[in-house]
Amino acid sequence: MSDEGVAIKRPEGGIVEHLCEHPGCTKWGSFGYAHGRAAPHWYCFEHQIEWPPAKKS
């Protein structure tokens, strides 16, 4: 059985640039944080956040 007629072509892979999401920062966001299946938020080394978030007592 062939899947040639029903196969879905995936988009080409490539470089994805993530810039720091801190306001005013334009550095490379090498630290990505996401909760569950949410879209990740990206931060540079200088602005990285504490992960996992500290539990408030």
Biopython code that builds the backbone (N, CA, C, O; Angstrom):
import numpy as np
from Bio.PDB.StructureBuilder import StructureBuilder

atoms = [
    (1, "MET", "N", (0.848, -1.164, 0.000)),
    (1, "MET", "CA", (0.000, 0.000, 0.000)),
    (1, "MET", "C", (0.903, 1.239, 0.000)),
    (1, "MET", "O", (1.826, 1.331, 0.808)),
    (2, "SER", "N", (0.648, 2.159, -0.872)),
    (2, "SER", "CA", (1.470, 3.352, -1.016)),
    (2, "SER", "C", (0.749, 4.575, -0.459)),
    (2, "SER", "O", (-0.477, 4.675, -0.507)),
    (3, "ASP", "N", (1.542, 5.499, 0.071)),
    (3, "ASP", "CA", (0.952, 6.737, 0.577)),
    (3, "ASP", "C", (1.276, 7.920, -0.324)),
    (3, "ASP", "O", (1.143, 9.071, 0.094)),
    (4, "GLU", "N", (1.698, 7.652, -1.550)),
    (4, "GLU", "CA", (2.092, 8.725, -2.469)),
    (4, "GLU", "C", (0.956, 9.698, -2.758)),
    (4, "GLU", "O", (1.209, 10.890, -2.936)),
    (5, "GLY", "N", (-0.261, 9.236, -2.809)),
    (5, "GLY", "CA", (-1.375, 10.101, -3.146)),
    (5, "GLY", "C", (-1.923, 10.892, -1.965)),
    (5, "GLY", "O", (-2.604, 11.899, -2.153)),
    (6, "VAL", "N", (-1.631, 10.442, -0.752)),
    (6, "VAL", "CA", (-2.212, 11.105, 0.420)),
    (6, "VAL", "C", (-1.168, 11.681, 1.380)),
    (6, "VAL", "O", (-1.530, 12.264, 2.401)),
    (7, "ALA", "N", (0.089, 11.532, 1.073)),
    (7, "ALA", "CA", (1.137, 12.037, 1.963)),
    (7, "ALA", "C", (1.127, 13.565, 1.998)),
    (7, "ALA", "O", (0.915, 14.216, 0.975)),
    (8, "ILE", "N", (1.355, 14.121, 3.165)),
    (8, "ILE", "CA", (1.401, 15.569, 3.337)),
    (8, "ILE", "C", (2.856, 16.009, 3.355)),
    (8, "ILE", "O", (3.658, 15.487, 4.128)),
    (9, "LYS", "N", (3.196, 16.968, 2.504)),
    (9, "LYS", "CA", (4.562, 17.465, 2.464)),
    (9, "LYS", "C", (4.772, 18.439, 3.618)),
    (9, "LYS", "O", (4.008, 19.388, 3.793)),
    (10, "ARG", "N", (5.800, 18.194, 4.387)),
    (10, "ARG", "CA", (6.120, 19.072, 5.512)),
    (10, "ARG", "C", (6.949, 20.243, 5.028)),
    (10, "ARG", "O", (7.691, 20.123, 4.053)),
    (11, "PRO", "N", (6.827, 21.386, 5.710)),
    (11, "PRO", "CA", (7.639, 22.541, 5.310)),
    (11, "PRO", "C", (9.118, 22.273, 5.549)),
    (11, "PRO", "O", (9.492, 21.486, 6.418)),
    (12, "GLU", "N", (9.939, 22.936, 4.770)),
    (12, "GLU", "CA", (11.377, 22.760, 4.890)),
    (12, "GLU", "C", (11.865, 23.283, 6.233)),
    (12, "GLU", "O", (11.373, 24.293, 6.736)),
    (13, "GLY", "N", (12.829, 22.590, 6.799)),
    (13, "GLY", "CA", (13.428, 23.039, 8.055)),
    (13, "GLY", "C", (14.430, 24.140, 7.773)),
    (13, "GLY", "O", (14.851, 24.328, 6.631)),
    (14, "GLY", "N", (14.804, 24.850, 8.783)),
    (14, "GLY", "CA", (15.767, 25.924, 8.617)),
    (14, "GLY", "C", (16.115, 26.551, 9.946)),
    (14, "GLY", "O", (15.704, 26.076, 11.004)),
    (15, "ILE", "N", (16.865, 27.607, 9.875)),
    (15, "ILE", "CA", (17.270, 28.305, 11.074)),
    (15, "ILE", "C", (16.105, 29.133, 11.592)),
    (15, "ILE", "O", (15.450, 29.852, 10.837)),
    (16, "VAL", "N", (15.861, 29.022, 12.877)),
    (16, "VAL", "CA", (14.804, 29.796, 13.512)),
    (16, "VAL", "C", (15.482, 30.761, 14.482)),
    (16, "VAL", "O", (16.248, 30.338, 15.348)),
    (17, "GLU", "N", (15.206, 32.039, 14.339)),
    (17, "GLU", "CA", (15.815, 33.033, 15.203)),
    (17, "GLU", "C", (14.865, 33.389, 16.332)),
    (17, "GLU", "O", (13.702, 33.722, 16.104)),
    (18, "HIS", "N", (15.381, 33.313, 17.558)),
    (18, "HIS", "CA", (14.604, 33.682, 18.731)),
    (18, "HIS", "C", (15.321, 34.836, 19.403)),
    (18, "HIS", "O", (16.438, 34.677, 19.895)),
    (19, "LEU", "N", (14.688, 35.990, 19.424)),
    (19, "LEU", "CA", (15.266, 37.140, 20.099)),
    (19, "LEU", "C", (14.682, 37.233, 21.504)),
    (19, "LEU", "O", (13.567, 36.777, 21.759)),
    (20, "CYS", "N", (15.448, 37.828, 22.404)),
    (20, "CYS", "CA", (15.021, 38.001, 23.789)),
    (20, "CYS", "C", (13.714, 38.795, 23.820)),
    (20, "CYS", "O", (13.572, 39.792, 23.113)),
    (21, "GLU", "N", (12.766, 38.350, 24.638)),
    (21, "GLU", "CA", (11.461, 39.000, 24.735)),
    (21, "GLU", "C", (11.421, 40.102, 25.785)),
    (21, "GLU", "O", (10.376, 40.719, 25.992)),
    (22, "HIS", "N", (12.532, 40.355, 26.445)),
    (22, "HIS", "CA", (12.575, 41.439, 27.431)),
    (22, "HIS", "C", (12.446, 42.762, 26.682)),
    (22, "HIS", "O", (13.104, 42.943, 25.658)),
    (23, "PRO", "N", (11.616, 43.694, 27.163)),
    (23, "PRO", "CA", (11.415, 44.958, 26.448)),
    (23, "PRO", "C", (12.727, 45.710, 26.201)),
    (23, "PRO", "O", (13.487, 45.964, 27.136)),
    (24, "GLY", "N", (12.983, 46.059, 24.958)),
    (24, "GLY", "CA", (14.160, 46.822, 24.579)),
    (24, "GLY", "C", (15.402, 45.996, 24.307)),
    (24, "GLY", "O", (16.400, 46.547, 23.841)),
    (25, "CYS", "N", (15.387, 44.709, 24.574)),
    (25, "CYS", "CA", (16.563, 43.858, 24.353)),
    (25, "CYS", "C", (16.518, 43.265, 22.946)),
    (25, "CYS", "O", (15.462, 42.832, 22.484)),
    (26, "THR", "N", (17.662, 43.246, 22.270)),
    (26, "THR", "CA", (17.735, 42.690, 20.910)),
    (26, "THR", "C", (18.733, 41.549, 20.824)),
    (26, "THR", "O", (19.170, 41.192, 19.730)),
    (27, "LYS", "N", (19.103, 40.968, 21.969)),
    (27, "LYS", "CA", (20.069, 39.868, 21.990)),
    (27, "LYS", "C", (19.399, 38.557, 21.616)),
    (27, "LYS", "O", (18.173, 38.444, 21.591)),
    (28, "TRP", "N", (20.246, 37.561, 21.324)),
    (28, "TRP", "CA", (19.780, 36.231, 20.981)),
    (28, "TRP", "C", (19.109, 35.602, 22.198)),
    (28, "TRP", "O", (19.679, 35.594, 23.289)),
    (29, "GLY", "N", (17.900, 35.075, 22.013)),
    (29, "GLY", "CA", (17.175, 34.424, 23.100)),
    (29, "GLY", "C", (17.469, 32.940, 23.110)),
    (29, "GLY", "O", (16.766, 32.161, 22.468)),
    (30, "SER", "N", (18.500, 32.543, 23.833)),
    (30, "SER", "CA", (18.912, 31.136, 23.830)),
    (30, "SER", "C", (18.233, 30.317, 24.918)),
    (30, "SER", "O", (18.392, 29.096, 24.951)),
    (31, "PHE", "N", (17.479, 30.956, 25.807)),
    (31, "PHE", "CA", (16.782, 30.247, 26.871)),
    (31, "PHE", "C", (15.285, 30.316, 26.613)),
    (31, "PHE", "O", (14.676, 31.377, 26.744)),
    (32, "GLY", "N", (14.687, 29.172, 26.241)),
    (32, "GLY", "CA", (13.265, 29.122, 25.949)),
    (32, "GLY", "C", (12.506, 28.448, 27.077)),
    (32, "GLY", "O", (12.921, 27.401, 27.572)),
    (33, "TYR", "N", (11.400, 29.043, 27.483)),
    (33, "TYR", "CA", (10.594, 28.513, 28.577)),
    (33, "TYR", "C", (9.149, 28.405, 28.126)),
    (33, "TYR", "O", (8.598, 29.338, 27.541)),
    (34, "ALA", "N", (8.534, 27.249, 28.404)),
    (34, "ALA", "CA", (7.128, 27.050, 28.067)),
    (34, "ALA", "C", (6.473, 26.223, 29.158)),
    (34, "ALA", "O", (7.130, 25.420, 29.820)),
    (35, "HIS", "N", (5.195, 26.419, 29.340)),
    (35, "HIS", "CA", (4.432, 25.643, 30.308)),
    (35, "HIS", "C", (3.438, 24.794, 29.536)),
    (35, "HIS", "O", (2.578, 25.328, 28.835)),
    (36, "GLY", "N", (3.546, 23.493, 29.655)),
    (36, "GLY", "CA", (2.659, 22.595, 28.921)),
    (36, "GLY", "C", (2.905, 22.697, 27.418)),
    (36, "GLY", "O", (4.047, 22.634, 26.963)),
    (37, "ARG", "N", (1.841, 22.851, 26.662)),
    (37, "ARG", "CA", (1.962, 22.947, 25.203)),
    (37, "ARG", "C", (1.909, 24.383, 24.707)),
    (37, "ARG", "O", (1.725, 24.624, 23.514)),
    (38, "ALA", "N", (2.067, 25.333, 25.612)),
    (38, "ALA", "CA", (2.051, 26.746, 25.232)),
    (38, "ALA", "C", (3.291, 27.082, 24.413)),
    (38, "ALA", "O", (4.304, 26.387, 24.487)),
    (39, "ALA", "N", (3.204, 28.135, 23.646)),
    (39, "ALA", "CA", (4.352, 28.593, 22.871)),
    (39, "ALA", "C", (5.443, 29.075, 23.831)),
    (39, "ALA", "O", (5.140, 29.739, 24.822)),
    (40, "PRO", "N", (6.703, 28.748, 23.548)),
    (40, "PRO", "CA", (7.775, 29.160, 24.457)),
    (40, "PRO", "C", (8.056, 30.657, 24.394)),
    (40, "PRO", "O", (7.807, 31.318, 23.386)),
    (41, "HIS", "N", (8.578, 31.162, 25.492)),
    (41, "HIS", "CA", (9.036, 32.544, 25.582)),
    (41, "HIS", "C", (10.558, 32.477, 25.648)),
    (41, "HIS", "O", (11.111, 31.637, 26.358)),
    (42, "TRP", "N", (11.239, 33.357, 24.913)),
    (42, "TRP", "CA", (12.687, 33.289, 24.774)),
    (42, "TRP", "C", (13.367, 34.477, 25.447)),
    (42, "TRP", "O", (12.913, 35.615, 25.332)),
    (43, "TYR", "N", (14.470, 34.191, 26.156)),
    (43, "TYR", "CA", (15.218, 35.219, 26.866)),
    (43, "TYR", "C", (16.716, 34.994, 26.676)),
    (43, "TYR", "O", (17.170, 33.863, 26.506)),
    (44, "CYS", "N", (17.471, 36.087, 26.707)),
    (44, "CYS", "CA", (18.922, 35.998, 26.616)),
    (44, "CYS", "C", (19.488, 35.628, 27.990)),
    (44, "CYS", "O", (18.742, 35.509, 28.961)),
    (45, "PHE", "N", (20.813, 35.447, 28.065)),
    (45, "PHE", "CA", (21.454, 35.074, 29.322)),
    (45, "PHE", "C", (21.207, 36.125, 30.395)),
    (45, "PHE", "O", (20.951, 35.787, 31.551)),
    (46, "GLU", "N", (21.281, 37.383, 30.022)),
    (46, "GLU", "CA", (21.128, 38.475, 30.976)),
    (46, "GLU", "C", (19.723, 38.544, 31.571)),
    (46, "GLU", "O", (19.563, 38.909, 32.736)),
    (47, "HIS", "N", (18.708, 38.200, 30.785)),
    (47, "HIS", "CA", (17.321, 38.345, 31.217)),
    (47, "HIS", "C", (16.611, 37.019, 31.485)),
    (47, "HIS", "O", (15.391, 36.998, 31.652)),
    (48, "GLN", "N", (17.352, 35.920, 31.529)),
    (48, "GLN", "CA", (16.696, 34.627, 31.735)),
    (48, "GLN", "C", (15.917, 34.625, 33.043)),
    (48, "GLN", "O", (16.290, 35.298, 34.005)),
    (49, "ILE", "N", (14.834, 33.862, 33.065)),
    (49, "ILE", "CA", (13.964, 33.835, 34.231)),
    (49, "ILE", "C", (14.233, 32.584, 35.057)),
    (49, "ILE", "O", (14.881, 31.648, 34.588)),
    (50, "GLU", "N", (13.739, 32.574, 36.275)),
    (50, "GLU", "CA", (13.862, 31.404, 37.130)),
    (50, "GLU", "C", (12.856, 30.362, 36.653)),
    (50, "GLU", "O", (11.660, 30.640, 36.564)),
    (51, "TRP", "N", (13.351, 29.148, 36.344)),
    (51, "TRP", "CA", (12.460, 28.093, 35.867)),
    (51, "TRP", "C", (12.816, 26.797, 36.534)),
    (51, "TRP", "O", (14.000, 26.465, 36.582)),
    (52, "PRO", "N", (11.894, 26.051, 37.043)),
    (52, "PRO", "CA", (10.476, 26.341, 37.096)),
    (52, "PRO", "C", (10.183, 27.484, 38.058)),
    (52, "PRO", "O", (10.967, 27.757, 38.966)),
    (53, "PRO", "N", (9.064, 28.142, 37.856)),
    (53, "PRO", "CA", (8.734, 29.279, 38.723)),
    (53, "PRO", "C", (8.680, 28.851, 40.189)),
    (53, "PRO", "O", (8.187, 27.772, 40.518)),
    (54, "ALA", "N", (9.193, 29.712, 41.055)),
    (54, "ALA", "CA", (9.174, 29.418, 42.487)),
    (54, "ALA", "C", (7.739, 29.377, 42.994)),
    (54, "ALA", "O", (6.908, 30.201, 42.610)),
    (55, "LYS", "N", (7.463, 28.423, 43.846)),
    (55, "LYS", "CA", (6.115, 28.319, 44.421)),
    (55, "LYS", "C", (5.974, 29.365, 45.524)),
    (55, "LYS", "O", (6.842, 29.513, 46.384)),
    (56, "LYS", "N", (4.865, 30.076, 45.473)),
    (56, "LYS", "CA", (4.598, 31.082, 46.502)),
    (56, "LYS", "C", (3.934, 30.423, 47.701)),
    (56, "LYS", "O", (3.004, 29.633, 47.543)),
    (57, "SER", "N", (4.406, 30.744, 48.890)),
    (57, "SER", "CA", (3.822, 30.125, 50.080)),
    (57, "SER", "C", (2.850, 31.032, 50.781)),
    (57, "SER", "O", (2.276, 30.650, 51.801)),
]
sb = StructureBuilder()
sb.init_structure("model")
sb.init_model(0)
sb.init_chain("A")
sb.init_seg("    ")
for serial, (resi, resn, name, xyz) in enumerate(atoms, 1):
    if name == "N":
        sb.init_residue(resn, " ", resi, " ")
    sb.init_atom(name, np.array(xyz, "f"), 0.0, 1.0, " ", f" {name:<3s}", serial, name[0])
structure = sb.get_structure()
